[in-house]
Amino acid sequence: MVAEVMTTTSPMPTTSAWPIPTLADVYAARHVVGRYLEPTPLLRPEALGDALGCDLYLKCENLQPVGAFKVRGGLNLISQLSAAERERGVVAASTGNHGQSIAYAARTFGVRATIFVPLGANPGKIAAMGRMGAEVVEAGHDFAASCEAAEAHAAERGAHFIHSANEPRLIAGVATSTLEVMERIPHVDTLIVPVGGGSGLSGAAIVAKAISPRVRVIGVQAEGARAVHDAYRRRELVSHDRMATFADGLATRVTFELPSRIIWDLVDDIVLVSEGEMRRAIATLLARTGMVAEGAGAAGLAAAHRLRSDLRGETVAVTVSGGNLMPETLREILAGDAAW
């Protein structure tokens, strides 16, 4: 499949329009996030750790109010908008979790939100955005096309466009999850973080490397949606002509400048996992911990299983980034994919 994907690349610009967030920015974000969200659990499932041969911790961002880590970034960003920006409203594009984050934060601060989603997006996530008061517009065959439509709409209406990755305040906000991990287990050897657009992985790397440079930070992508992985290897921004994965939180075919700058500088490796590996990780999480994770949320555990010989004896923290899995998808997985 990879050999058939058409790719365009472009060099990184010599200057960036976005400042790279610092650890101080993350601590500042926690003052905001902490007013609205409790820290998520950091579980230590011994049976699962024994199966992998490591001291395993799971950071349960699937238990956030919107079922995903991104809500941290939405709250931090919208809290910093000016009165005029709030009055004009906000626009975002999303495969689901970023949109839920912005819808939740917009409702919290009394801001009008319009979220563009690709045609055929996760209906559960679309319904959740609507329940939180956002206007949802289906446009474009994938996230990149939806993003173009959202940007055009925001420019036409004079609204504030919130990019899902090229936004320092989002990255600082979502990085508060890793801050909670590092404060609880500062001796951690390896962090494994799913990556779609890159905000979560870049934020995790900023925090982990600032607190303990020895920590190894590993990103994980789907084999069928590997743009960040390929850009990391080439050190060039990448745009594939297509991608395919059931894990909508990982379903991006292009890379973005700000998180790429951070990832290339701070992340130790990015690995790929198959659709089957993610599905088995979903089944395993449910069987061994009772937790439901979506494809992206289970990708970190899938990577830990693939890397288990390399992780043996280590203290490992895996981000379970989201739990918004449609019931019919879960039933299909449990009917056909055995836990390990």
N, C-alpha and C positions, 0 to 999 in steps of 0.2 A: 504493500500500500504506500509506504513512504516514497519509494522510487517513482511512483506515479504522480505525486503531488507537485504541482508547479509552484515555484517559489521565486519571489523577488526579494532582494535585499537592498539595504541602503546603509551607508555609514552613519555612525552617531554624529550629530552636529557637535561642533567644537564648543558651543555655549548652550546652556539650557534655559528654558523659560521658567523652570520650576526649581526652587531650592530643595536640596535634599534634607529631609527631616533629621533632627538630632535626637539623642536620648533625652535631652532637656525638653524637646517638643513632646515626646511621649509622656514624660511625667506631667507636663502641663495638660495634655489630653486626658490623663487619668483623673485629674480634678474635675473635668467635665463629665466624662463617662461614668465616674463613680457616683455622681448625683442621680443617675437614672438607672444604672445597671449594677447588680451584684456581681462579684467575681464568679466566673464559672468553675465548676468542679475540676479538680485535677485528680483523676482516679488512678489507682495502682492495681490493676487486675492481675493478681499473682498467677492464676492459671494461664492467662494469655501470655504473660511475660515468660513463664516457664516454657511454653510452647515455642517461643522465639529465642530462648536462651539469653534473655537480657532482663534488666530491671526496667519494666515498661510503665510509662505513665501516659494517660490519655487526657488531653486538654479538651474539655467537652463544650465546644462552641456550638454544637448542635442543640444545646439547651438554652440558647439565648431566646428572648421573646419572639424574634422573627425566625428562629431556627438556624441562624448562621452568624458567623463572626463579624460580618460587614456592618452590623448595626452600630458597632463601636465607632467606626469611621463616620457614618452618617451623622451621629449625634455631635461628634467633635466639629465637623465641618459646619453644619447648619447653625450651631451655637455661635460661630464666629462671623456669620453673615451680617452685613449692615442692615439697618432698618429699611433702607431703600431696596436692597437686594431681596430682603424677605417679602417686601410688598410686591415686587415684580414676579415672585414665584421661582420655582426651580424646575429644571428639566433634566432627566437622566435617561440613559439607555442601559438595558440589563437583560441577561438571560433569566434573572429572577431574584437572586439574593441581594445584589447591589440595589435593585429597585425596591425591595422590601425594606432595606436599610434606610433609603431616602424617604420612603413613604412614612415609616415609623418616626424618623427624626422630624420630618415636616409636620406631622400631626402633633408631635410633642411641642414644637415651637410655633404652631399656628401658621404654617406656611403652605401655600398652594403648590402641589407637586404634580407633574406630568411625567409618566414613565413610558418610554418606548421599549417594546419587547419584540423579538423576532416572531415571525409567523410560526405557529406551532409550538410556542414556548410552553413551559410547564404550567398546566392549568391551575394547579394548586397554588403556585406562587403568584399567578395573575390574580386569582381570587383574593389572596391575602393582601395584595397591594390595594385592590379595590376596597376591601373592608377597612383599611387604614385611611381611606379618604382620597387616595391618589386617582387621577385620571390615567387609565392605561390605554396606550395606542399600539396596536400590532402593526409593524411595518418592517419590511426587509426580510431576506431569507436567512440571515444569521446575525450575530451580534454586531459585526463590523458594519453591515448595512443599516441596522437599526440605529447604531451610533451616529451615522451620517445624517439620518432623518431627524434624530433628536437635536443634533447641533443646528441644523437648518431651522427647525421649529423654534428653538431658543433664540436664535438670532432674529427671526421674524417677529417674535413676541416681546423681545427685550428681556427675556427671563435669564436667570443664572444657570448655565449649563454645568452639570457636575459630572466630570469624567470619572470612570470607575477605577482608573489607575494613575493617570497623570494629574495627581492632586495630593500635595504634601499633607494637607490636613486629614484626608482620608487615611493615608498611610500611617500617620502618627496615631490616629485613633485606633485602627485595627492592631497596631503594635502593642497596645496595652495588654492584649492577651498574652503575648510572650513575656511581658514584664511580670505578669502574675506567675508564669512558669519559672522564670529565673529567680524570683524572690523565694519561691517555695522550694525549688531544688537547684540551688546555685552550682552544685557539683555535676549537673547534667553533662553528658559527653556529646550527645547527638540530638539535634532537633530535626524532625521531618515534617514538612509543611506542604500541603497541596498548592499548586499554582495554576491559575487561569490567566487573569490579566496581570497579576504580579504584585498587587498591593499587600496581600498577606505575607508572602514570602519576603518581600523587600523590607517590610516592617519588622518581621521576626529577625532578619539578619542584622538590622540596625541595632536592635536591643541586645541580642545575644552577643554580638562581637564587641559592643561597647562595654558590657558588663564582664564578659569572660571571653577574651579573644581565642582561647583554646577550644571553645565549643565548635563542633562541626555542624553546619547548617546545610540540610539537603532538601531540595525542592522535588516535587513529584508531579508529573504530567501524564495525561493519557497518551498512549501510542498514536491514536488517531487525531490528536489535537496537540501537536508538539512544537508549536511556534516558539515558545519561550525556551524550551530545550535546545532547539536548533540555533536560535539567536545566541544563546549562551555559549554554544560550541564555536560559533563563527565570529562572535563579538561584532555582530551587525544586526540591525533591526530587520525582522523577517515578516513577510506577508505571504502566506500560502493561499492558493486559490480555493481551497476547500479543506474541511476537516470533518471528522465523524466520531462522535462518542455519545453514549447515553448519559454521561456525567455532565449535565448542563453547566455546573459551576466551573468546569474546565474547558468549556466549549468556545475557545477563542482561536482564531487562525492568524492573528496579527499580534505584533509586540509593540510595546509603548515605551517612550523614551525614558521617563522618570524612573519607573521601577527597573527598567533594564540597566540603567546606570548603577543602581544600587546592587542589583543581583550580580552583575558582572564583577563588581568590586569585592563583594562580601560573601557571596554564597560559595560553598565548597563543591557542590555537585548538584546536578539535576538528573533524575532518573525517570524512565518511562515505565508505565505499567499497562497491562492489557485490559480490555473490557472484562474478560473472564476473571482476572485477578481482583479487580474492583468488586465484581459481583460476589466472589467468594469472601472477600473481606467484609462486605455488608452482611452476609450470612453468618460469618464468624463473630462479628460484633454483637449481633442479636443473640446468637447462641451462647456466647461466653460472658456477655455483660448486660444483656437485656436492652441495649440501646439501638435505636434506629439511626442509620446514617445514610445520606444520599451518596451518589457515586463519588463526588468530589470529597465528601467527608470521610469516606472509607479509603481513599487513594493513599493516604499516609500509612495506614496499616498494611495495605497491599505492598507498598514499597518496603516497609519494615520486614515483611515476610520474604520478599525477594532478596533483601540484603542481610538476612538473619545470620549468615555465617560471618559477615563482616562486623555485625553488631554484637556478637556474642560476648557476654560479660560486661557490657556497657550499661550505663543509665541512659535511657532513651525516652524522649518526650515526643509524642505524635499528636498533631493537631487534628481533631475531628471537626472539620470546619463547618459542616452543615448537616442537617437532618431532614431536609424537606424532600422526602421520597414519596412519590405517589403510591397509594396502597396497591394498585394493580401491578406496579413495577416490583414492589416487594414480594407480592404473591408469586409472580413469575420467577423471581430470583430464588425464592425458597423452594419452589417446585423443581428447579433444575440445577441449582448450584450448591454443592455441599460445603459446609464450613470445614475449616482445617483445624 
